[in-house]
Amino acid sequence: MSEPALPAAAAVATSPTLARLARPRWSDTRLLLGVLLLLTSLATGAHVMAGADRTAPVWAASRALAPGIELTSADIEVRAVRLDAAAGNYLAVGVDDPVGLVLTRAVSAGDLLPGAAVAPGAGLAGQGRQVTVPVSAFHYPPDLSRGAVVDVYVTASPGSAASALSTASPAGVQAATAAAPQLVIAGAVVVEVTDGGSGFGGPSASVGVVLSVSADQVASLVGGVRAGPVDLVRVAQP
Amino acid sequence: MDAAPRRLAVARRCLDLADLLSAAEAAASGSQPVAVVSATLPRLDGVAVARLAAAGAMVIAVVDRSDAAAAARLRAQGVTQLLLVDDPGDATGPGGQSLLAALLGALAGTGAAHGGTGSPSTVPDQWSHGAGRGAAAPLLGRVVAVWGPVGAPGRTTVAATLADELARRQVETLLADADTYGPSLGQVLGALDEASGLAAAARDANAGVLDVEALARSARLLRPGLRVLTGVTRADRWPELHASALAVVWRVARCLAVWTVVDCGFCLEQDEEIAYDTLAPRRNGATIATLQAADVIVAVGAADPVGMQRLIRMLPDLRSAAPRAELRVVLNQVRSGPVGRGPDRRLLEGLQRYAGVESAVLVPADRDSLDAAMAAGRTLAEVAPASSARRSLMALAVDLADS
């Protein structure tokens, strides 16, 4: 028997569709919307935070530096700080270049470089000179580094021209047998501490210390260094 | 009254429907109660008319001639005797005289056609063949009732798979759940809406307003060509599926779908007469009404010794409840474990010897596919079309459609 044809009423009688259990899928709209929401909020948050950033990069000292030292690129680093009204007091990255300028006052490690602390041209291009002083082991502070301030004492060895120096000192009577240490330079700024390239130095080796002095101090420093062993005495920074 | 051919006495002027029902049921034996009701009697529905008929009372309704909707509704509710009068409120004037004359004429015309008490266990003839709404169209569809004994043999699985396979042959199919003990069709199909479609259709049938459109609105579309009437959500809602209302639903369903597959309950007992003095609501009325309305009954049994014993014991009761239907036996979960080697031969031999059933459809136990179907809330064809269980039921569907 072939299938009978239903009356027309059955064809137009509509039933609502049955809502059936659906297996959860990875391509679920809600999951995709949730991930999209997450990414959008992340992007929006990052954008808002970046837009609210009012900091500006300025130059800062990367180590303790004494006045008189000529700044190199190893001495300075970039810091992002929020200055608002005080922004004009400091050296901004991209606007000012402190390399080659000379410090006029001492700065500690991490200090921002004020514009008033540097001055142009008092380094080698100006009146400053750099003299290398040989110092034997244990006659200099072990952690001596660039930017420190030292006093140079020389102990004249007997029979040398140091006797001429010793007559100038108050204790000149004892100069013939044992010469007293003489202060040659006070407050010289260390530019560099070098071990001569041996590579196996360390705190107990002889080093050469490059000091930055003014032109008129050079003669007395060199002569004094030639006179006898050198002792470097660290001066505490104010 | 004196002019009447037989003795007529006004037994009672009833106050309301409850009074009428109790009076009809308490009528003295040997007399034919006649209930004359107004079309506007409150709470008069299909169930009340069925109860009056079951008590053996003849129901005559007085309807205003101009109220066609009321007349149609009453006919749909099972009232066959309608008196159309001009003014039903006029009792004493000339209208009342004509009413009385018409009443006597109706009584004389029908004679003793409705004498005696109808057996409460069968749906009265005036229901199943009466001029209800929707019966004007030829009854083309066929009803398949899927029944099985107690013990979860797989009635719902077989009913859902069978309806799915019939719908896949491009014919309109309706799947319904008339189980009043453990309805599970909605859950097996993964339905998220728990509202009972069959209870809604029964309500409409009770009110006399069930037609093809109303039945389609109560059903839900699984896919084009397959509709579902979900069953009651809890077993204690069984009174909503009254036998008389369901009989109307299946009649209208024949106009909506070519195949109506109904998942029935397991119990066929009709011992309410033993348990109660008065006419009690029938717990298995839905199942019995469905089986009596069915053209084909698919009896599902579990293919193990206990399931076979239950099926074989209940088959005679099934045949007595529905003697005219064509019987198809399906054995579900066929496997060698509980039966022994060669389960097919053993099961068929047992059926032949003990039940006189010559052939049966054997559905193999395909646990994995059935579990996958239940987990997903889908039919076998949707989840595992290559399943052996699905193929056996597809063969049954083809056999039914071609028969």
Interface residues (C-beta under 8 A of the other chain):
Chain A: M1 E3 P4 A5 L6 P7 A9 A10 V12 A13 T14 S15 P16 T17 L18 A19 R20 L21 R23
Chain B: A137 P138 L140 G141 R169 V171 E172 L189 G190 A191 L192 D193 D211 V212 E213 L215 A216 R217 A219 R220 L221 L222 R227 V228 C255 L256 A257 V258 A376 G377 R378 A401 D402 S403
